[in-house]
Amino acid sequence: MNVFDQIATQIVREQALIIGPLAWSEAQKVGGIVADRNSGQVLIQGDGQNVLNRLVSQYERLFGHASRAVCREAAIGLINQIPASQVPGSLK
């Protein structure tokens, strides 16, 4: 599991604490995301930066700006593991 997978997993888990199982089904709607609620893992296929931006946008579209803040908070501990140029704009 790479750092983008870890960030996506943390984001979905944090969203699930707030909105419940809907967080997992919404994540599965994002192209490039494989979200397995049973294992609690999210895998990204393709460009991690782009897929993470789309994941954050999916939550924000449904639940507003507060969802973006939850995503940022969930990712904060992992962001420092990737170069600044690869940090998704939605998480800055």
Secondary structure, 3 states (H helix, E strand, C coil): CCHHHHHHHHHHHHHHHHHCCHHHHHHHCCCCEEEECCCCEEEECCCHHHHHHHHHHHHHHHHCHHHHHHHHHHHHHHHCCCCHHHCCHHHC
